[in-house]
Amino acid sequence: MNRMNNSGDIKKLADEIIQGRRINRQDHLTVFLTCDLEELCKGADRIREYFCGDKVDLCTIINGRSGRCGEDCKYCAQSVHNHTSCEIYDFLDYEEIIREALSNEKEGVDRFSIVTHTDQCINANSGYTTSGSPGIDGR
């Protein structure tokens, strides 16, 4: 069992993780509960900076259809089984979704998703389906 005892071990552990070490079940990890929080945050930040840099990955969603879902999810305002005041509308027009996606892309958003209450999204007016379709403008 690998034992860590103090905040100096946090710096050493951060260095080891950057060099390829992976924490596993055999490690004695109670040090995370008792170490100096500032030292732990510094170590975590060094690991984040090494592996991710300063890039933030942005993802946005649009509600493609709202309300009247037949599923009975207790937490969801869109379920027909839950009496909420959520807005109810059919599937958004293709053009509106594309407009919103392009606007998000212009703002630097990395991923844009359409959220609906079915397992397949079909717009009868446009004849398109989102499952397996290419990205904006075929990208």
N, C-alpha and C positions, 0 to 999 in steps of 0.2 A: 504494500500500500504506500503510495506516495503522499508524504505529509508536508503541508505548508504551515508555517507558524506565524509569520508577521507580515507587515506591509512590504518589507524588502522582498518577500516571496512573491508579492503581487507584481512588482516590477519584473522580477525574474520570470514569472509565469507568462506575463505579456510578451516578453522577449521570446520565450520558448514557443508560444502560439504563433507568433510572427514567423518563426523559423520552421513551423510545420507541426508542432505538437498539437494533439487533440486531447481534450479532457475526456476521461472515461469513468466508468463506475468504480474502478479500483482507486481512483484518486480520493484523498481525504479532503473534502471541500468545505468543511466548517469554517475555514479561514474567511470565506466570503461573508459569513455572518458576524465575524468579530473584528475584521480588519478595518482600518481607517477608510471611511467612505470616500474622502478626497483622493486617496491613493488608488482605490478601486476604480473610481471614475477616470483618473488619469490613465490607468492601464487600459481600460476599455476604450478610451478615446484614441490611444496609440494604435490599438488593434483595428478599430474602425477606420482610422486614417490610412493605415497600411493597406487594408483590403478593399476599402471603398472610396477613399479620397474624400473630397468635399462635395461630391455629386449627390443630390437628392433625387430620387426616382419618384416622379409624380404620376399618379393614376387618378382619373376621375370617372364618374359614372353618370349616366342619364337614365331616368326612369322611363323606359320605353313604353310601358303601359301601366296603368295604375288602377287598383281596386278590383273588386269582384273575383278575387282568386278563390278557387275552390278548396285549396289546401287549408288545413286547420292548425296552422302554426300559432301557438299561443302568444308569441312575442311580436307577431307581424300585424301592422295596422292595415294591410291590404287584404287580409283574409275576410271573406264574406261572413265567416263565423264570428268575427270580432266587430262589435258595433263602434266604429270610430268615425271621425269626420275627415278621413283622408280624401283627397281629390280623386275622382273617378274619371278616367278617360281611356279610350281605345288606343291601339298602337299608334305612336307618333308617325307623322309623314316622313318618308325617306329623306326628303329635302331638309326637313328640320333637324334630323339626326346628323346629316352630313354637315350642315351649317354649324351645329354645336361642336362636332368633332374637329372641324377645321379651325374654329375659334380656339379650342383647347390646344390644338397643335401649334397655333400661332403664339400662344402664351407659354409654350415650352413643356406642355404636358407630354409624358412619355407613352402612356397608355390610356385609352378611352374605351369604356365598356358600356353596353346597353343592358340594363337590368329589367327583367320582366318576371311575370309570375307563372311562366310555363316552361316546359323543357325544350321547346323549339319555338323560335320567333318567326312567324310568317305574317307578312303584310299583304293582305288580299288585294289591295289597290295597286301595289307596285310589283307584286309577284316575286319578291326577293325573300330569301331566308338568311338569317345571320349565322346559322350553323355551317361552318366550313367556308364562309364567303371571304373573299380577299379584303384587305384593308381599304382605306379611303382611296378612291380613284384607282382601284386595282393594285395598290401598293401592298 
